[in-house]
Amino acid sequence: MKRIFVIVMLSIHLFNAGGYLLLQQYQEYLTDRRMNELISQNLYNPNTLIEVKVAQHLPGITETWGDYKNIDGQVQLKNNCYNYVRLKVTRDTLYLMVIPNYEKTHLIKKNIIYAKQINDIPQGDKNQAAAKKASSTLKYSAPVIAYQFAQFEDIAPLIVKPLQTGLPTPTIAIGGQPPEILG
């Protein structure tokens, strides 16, 4: 009975320590895989594609792509997740044709809210305003320390002596002759 209780408590503790993060990562992986399958089978509406322009400076590019290339990947812009299906590169702009990934965006936002709840970070404007108001009416304050720095004219000139590097002689004196080689 004790062994079962210990196993249950240990599994609960391990889930609290990192299991939620692993579960979150697994759900994001499944969402990405599902979205990539839909894109690879062209099961999306081309009318719902959104063109995103990203400014860039690539002076090394001599040729620009005349048309979009079918390249897939993921990008996150302004806390929203997108899967791009087409890409075009010019010297000063990167053009992406993207599909919004609502499931992954929802999962990431849900994880951020959960993390804020665990860490006691105030959420929303009401809690932030209350925290600011409470911090302004403190009874105690830290003492102010005043510093005064000396000017360069007040400091005596510093005499710098060069460092001596190396030995005065490259050999070490020994009190006798070296031993003879026995043959």
N, C-alpha and C positions, 0 to 999 in steps of 0.2 A: 504494500500500500504506500509506504514511504517512497519507494522507487518511482512509482507512477506519479505521485505528487511532485517529486523533484523534476522529472522529465517534463511534466506539463508546465511547471513554473519556469524552467530553463528555456523551453520553447517560446513561451510568452515574452520572456526577457530578450531573447535573441531577435524575435520579430520586432519588438519595440526598438532595439538597437539598430537594426539595419534592414529588417524585412520589408518595411513599408517602402523604403527606397528601391529595393530589388523588385518589389511588386509594381511600383510605378515605372521603373525602367522596362520591365517585361511588357506592360500594357502599351508603352510607347513603341516598343519594338513590333508588337502585333499590329498596331495602327499603321506604322510605316510599311510593314510588309503587305498589308491589305491594300494600302494606297498605291504602292509600287506595282502590285498585280493588276489593279484597275488601269493604271497608266500604260503598262506594257501591253495590255489587251485592247487599248484605245477605247475603253468603256467610260469615257468622260465626254461632256458636252463641249465642243470647241467654242461655242458662243459664251461660255462662262469663263473663258481664259481672261486673265487680267495682265496687261502689259506693265512691267515695272522697269523703270530706267534708273540705273545706278551710275553716277558720275565717277569717272576714273581718268587717270592720266597715264597712258602707256605710249610714250614716244617711240619705243622700239618696234611697234607694229607698223609694218609697211602696207600690208594688205588688210582690207576690212572685209567682213563677210557681207555679201550682198543680200543674203536671205537668212532666215532662221534655220538652225540646225536642230535636229531632234536629239536632244541631250536631256537626261532626266537627273534630278537631284533635289535637294531640300535647302530651303533658306528660311530664316526667321527675321522678320522685319516688324518693328514696333509691337513686340510681344504677340505677334500672330505668326503661325507657321504656314508655309506654303511649299508646294511641290512644283518645281518648274519642269516643263516638258519641252520647251524650245528655248534656244539661246542664240543671241547675235552679238558679236563683239565689233566695236569700232574703236578708233583711236581715243575717243574721249568719253564713250558711253558703253555700258553693258546693258543690253536689252534682255529681259526675261519674260517669258509668257508662263504665268503661274496659275495654279489651281489652289484655292484656299483649303487647308487641311483643318477642318473645324474640330475633328475628334482630338487631334494632338494638341491643338490650342487649348481646348477645354481641359485636357489632362494636365498640361503645364500650369494653367491658371489655378486649377484645383490643388496642385501640389504647392504652389506659392502660398495660397491662403492657409493650407494646413501647416506649413512651416511657420507662418506668422503666428498662428494660434499656439503652437508649441512653445515658441520663443517669447511669448508675451509681448509681441510687437503690436502697438495699437493699430487698429484697422479703421479706415474711413476718416472723414473729417471731424466727426463729433469727438472721437477719442483723442485725436491729435490736438484739437483745440483745448480739451480738458487737460491734457498733459502739459501743454504750454502754459495754461493759466495756473496750474498747480505749481509749476516750477518758478513762476515769477513771484509768488507770494511766500518765498522761503524766509524763515526767521534768521537763519545763519548765512553768513557769506564768508568766502575765503579772504584772508588778509592780502592786501596788495603790497607787493615787494617792489621798491624802487631801485633801479640800477643806475649807476653813473660810470661811464667809461672814460678812461684817460685818453687824451688826444695824442697824436704821434709826436708833437713837439715836446710834450712833458716827459717822454720816455727817453732815458739815456741811450746813446748809440751803442749798439751791440758789436763787439769785436769778434769776428769770425776767424778762427784759425783753420788752415787746411788740415784735413785728416791725413795721417801718414799711412799709406797702403803698402803692403808687401814687407818682406824681411830686408834688413840691411845687407845681408849676404845670402846668396842662394844655397850655400852649403852649410852643413852642420859639422862643427869641429869635434873629432874623436881623439881620445888620449893615447892612441897607439896605432900600429899598423894593422891592416886587415889580415885575417888568418890565411895561411897558405893552403892551397888545394892539395889534398892528399891523393896521390895517384896510384 
